[in-house]
Amino acid sequence: MALRGLAIVVAFANWAFAQAPAPASPAEKSAPTDDAATIPQKPGFSTVAQQFQADFGITLRLAQSDEPVTAKSYDITPLKVEHVENALSLLGWVEAEWKRYPAGFIKAHGPKNLVLANAYISKTAKGTTANYSPTFILEKASDSILVTIPTTLTPATEVLGRGSLHYTLFSSLLADLKAPDSLLALPHWKTLESDDATLEGESARLTKAANSREGIYKMFWDPFEFNELTTLAKKDARLKQRMGTVQSFLTQLDPQFDQAFWTTLAIIPEHQRTVCLNDPADTQSVDQIKADPEIQADIRALEKQWGFKVFWEPDSPVPPMPQKVRLEYSYFTDKKLREFKEFVRMAREQLEIYPPQITAGLHVKNLYILHDFTFRGSGVAGQGMSWLPQVSFAYGVRTFDPANSKSRDFFRRTIHHEVLHLIDRAFSKEGGPIHGANWESLNEKGFAYKIGRVNALNTGAPNQATFYKDNTQWQGFAEPYGMNIATDDRATLYARLMTARLADEGRGDQQFLARLETDKFLKAKAERLAEFFQMLKADLAIPSPSPLDARFEAVLPPAGRK
């Protein structure tokens, strides 16, 4: 087989392997690994290599640990033969993404090599956490993209990897940009950046990402985000100009990037919206779950009290999500009968404490009990979907372990966390005890939420660290996650209050209870939540006593409240 440096050339002249090895260069001090010799002979691999060469003019190569150029910057783990199937899967969606480009564009402007390895770990990275191997790395010196083939493929690998592929390709195009007066040249581009200081939530995230040349280009290839950008650009002249600048640049490279192309790119493919991970060939399905009287009794009790429909069978409807969200999901089968049974019982025990006056006001139509629940590449334990025309709950309990008390405690809190989000949206009003500044004023002076107007305007905490993991000195938070946004601050605290006496097999969440006595900011927030529920109780004419009252009073006795 022909050698170039210390990498095996996988694409071949005249559609065949060269039979004689090339003369060894001085840099070639070791023979390729057995895997490197075996992989090109694996079924399907040579076919894919030939296809990449024919369609894109790209050579597939297998990196060796002493690759002359790459090894100067990275510690390389060569691709192992047992991960060839992963390589073929990854190359399959790389091919699919590049076929979305105009005909001939990748051959004319793309890299000349894709160099495959199980890992590329930077030799210069600093930090206390283990370094990771990016899916794609541009190596302009060798006109290559270095490709990480993960040892385990997940839905997140593909979701994030597709964006990374476009980002890396555009980095290569920018590296070839020679005109200093181009609007894409960095000094000019910076004059077009949008001000995201007054934005919050998803709009802020998208605008900030779109301030990067590679970032805005990557979003063009995600139809969900492309449509969001187009909407934002109607009110943001700089964003509109940046989008036009990138599109004009591409049209100069290839006139096939015309308006019809961009219109097509913005169409959301149905197959990207939802992916059901249940095996359609699994015939044993849910017979045992259907026949279990305790499970069915708990489901009927939930539906009767809350007035919603519980969806749990594999052929149930897809959980409704916003159009911009990619969703991977699965329902339970008999293979996890015990986990499903224990979670349904837990859900019934926790949700039955809510009086009908509250449940009726939330208008929840559906409860989805899922096994896998992943969107935007992240696993989700719970979601209160209050933005939908039909308000719903969804719980993803793939990691639920009923034998583990910490797992039970976490999912018990998750149930109440999502309930509070719906209560907050339905009943918290302007001027109310937990609304706006009435809640945020309970924080320590100088603190601002990561997602919030005060922090965005840079008026409340100009020197505050951005992420909650760097903000451990602040008091007043039941969990660090609550530092993200005020609604999650309330939800994490409320969930702790509702489960504090139940945690640790009934021994109680002693660490939280102790902090409630010593952290005056946390105590003030807890009392404010109790005040909100007392007002809600009066407004909705909820009779006393109630199980919800009992949960509060177990942690905050009335006599001890301010």
Buried (B, 14 or more C-beta within 10 A) or exposed (E): BEBBBBBBBBBBEEEEBEEEEEEEEEEBEEEBBEBBBBBBEBEEBBEBBBBBBEBBBBBBBBBBBBBBBBBEBBBBBBBBBEBBEBBBBBBEBBBEBBEEBBEEBBBEBBBEBBBBBBBBBBEEEEEEEEBEBBBBBBBEEBBBBBBBBBEEBEBBBBBBBBBBBBBBBBBBBBEEEEEEEBBBBEEEBEEBBBEBEEBBEBBBBBBBBBBBBBBBBBBBBBBBBBBBBBEBBEEBEBBBBBBEBBBEBBBEBBEBBEEEBBEEBBEBEEEBBBBBBBEEEEEEBBEBBEEBEEBEEBBEBBEEBBBBBBBBBBEBEEBBBEEBEBBBBBBBBBEBBEBBBBBBBBBBBBBBBBBEBBBEBBEBBBBBBBBBBBBBBEBBBBBBBBEEEEBBBBBBBBEBBBEEBEBBBBBBBBBBBBBBBBBBBBBBEEEBBBBEEBBBEBBEEEBBBBBBBBBBEEEBBEEBBEEBEEBEEBBBBBBBBBBBBBBBBBBBBBBBBBBBBBBBEEEBBEEBBEBBEEBEBBBBBBBBBBBBBBBBBEEBEBEEEBEBBEBBBBBBEEEEBE
